[in-house]
Amino acid sequence: TYTNWMFMGSAKGASIVVINENIDGEYAVVQSKIITATGKEIRVDYRLYFNGSKWMVYDILIEGVSMVSNYREQFNRVIHKSSFDDLLRVLRDKIQESKSK
């Protein structure tokens, strides 16, 4: 996945360029792009919320795909196929799996 690529070291030589930022009250969007070492550009936008003392990222869009929406769709599929308890079990298993790596 993109996240694995970023954290496993494949981002060496990449740079991040902020394109624009837009603040509307308590909400903001920061538009950026990652330029890889090979010159490929990946659009990454951050949605932020000001909680009264600091800005907090609540969603990241990679090439226009919202991580929040993506996870919501995945969660809904599990819930519709089985149950909320199964979703919790799957999430707990993934957490345990990532801790053991």
C-alpha positions in Angstrom: 0.0 0.0 0.0 1.0 3.6 -0.3 1.4 3.9 3.5 3.7 0.9 3.5 5.7 2.4 0.7 6.2 5.7 2.7 7.2 4.0 5.9 9.3 1.2 4.5 12.0 3.5 3.1 10.9 3.7 -0.5 10.3 7.4 0.0 14.1 8.0 0.1 14.9 10.9 -2.2 11.3 12.0 -2.3 10.2 15.6 -1.5 6.9 17.1 -0.4 5.7 20.3 -1.9 2.8 22.3 -0.4 0.6 23.6 -3.2 -2.1 25.5 -1.3 -3.8 25.8 2.0 -7.3 26.9 2.7 -8.6 27.7 6.2 -12.4 28.1 6.8 -13.1 28.6 10.5 -12.1 25.5 12.4 -11.4 23.5 9.2 -8.5 23.6 6.8 -7.3 21.8 3.7 -3.6 21.6 2.8 -3.0 20.5 -0.7 0.4 19.0 -1.4 2.2 16.6 -3.7 5.0 14.1 -3.1 7.6 14.0 -5.8 9.4 10.7 -5.8 13.1 10.2 -6.6 12.0 9.1 -10.1 10.0 12.3 -10.6 6.5 10.7 -10.2 4.0 13.2 -8.6 1.5 11.9 -6.0 -1.2 14.3 -4.9 -1.8 14.2 -1.1 -4.3 16.5 0.6 -4.8 16.8 4.3 -8.1 17.7 6.0 -7.6 19.3 9.4 -9.7 20.5 12.3 -8.6 23.1 14.9 -9.5 21.7 18.3 -8.9 25.0 20.1 -5.2 24.6 20.7 -3.7 22.9 17.7 -4.5 21.6 14.2 -5.4 17.9 13.9 -5.4 15.9 10.7 -8.7 14.0 10.4 -8.5 12.7 6.8 -5.9 12.3 4.1 -6.7 12.1 0.5 -4.2 10.3 -1.7 -4.8 10.9 -5.4 -8.3 12.1 -4.5 -9.2 9.0 -2.5 -10.2 9.7 1.1 -8.7 7.4 3.7 -11.7 7.9 6.0 -14.2 7.0 3.2 -12.1 4.1 2.2 -12.0 2.7 5.7 -15.7 3.4 6.2 -16.5 1.4 3.1 -14.4 -1.5 4.2 -15.9 -1.5 7.7 -19.4 -1.4 6.3 -18.7 -4.4 4.1 -17.5 -6.4 7.1 -20.5 -5.4 9.1 -23.0 -6.2 6.3 -21.4 -9.6 5.6 -21.2 -10.6 9.3 -21.4 -8.3 12.3 -20.0 -5.4 14.2 -18.3 -7.9 16.6 -16.6 -9.5 13.6 -15.3 -6.1 12.6 -13.8 -5.5 16.0 -12.2 -9.0 15.9 -10.7 -8.2 12.5 -9.3 -4.9 13.7 -7.9 -6.4 16.9 -6.3 -9.2 14.9 -4.6 -6.6 12.6 -3.3 -4.7 15.6 -1.9 -7.8 17.1 -0.4 -8.8 13.8 1.3 -5.4 13.4 2.7 -5.5 16.9 4.3 -8.9 16.2 6.2 -7.6 13.2 
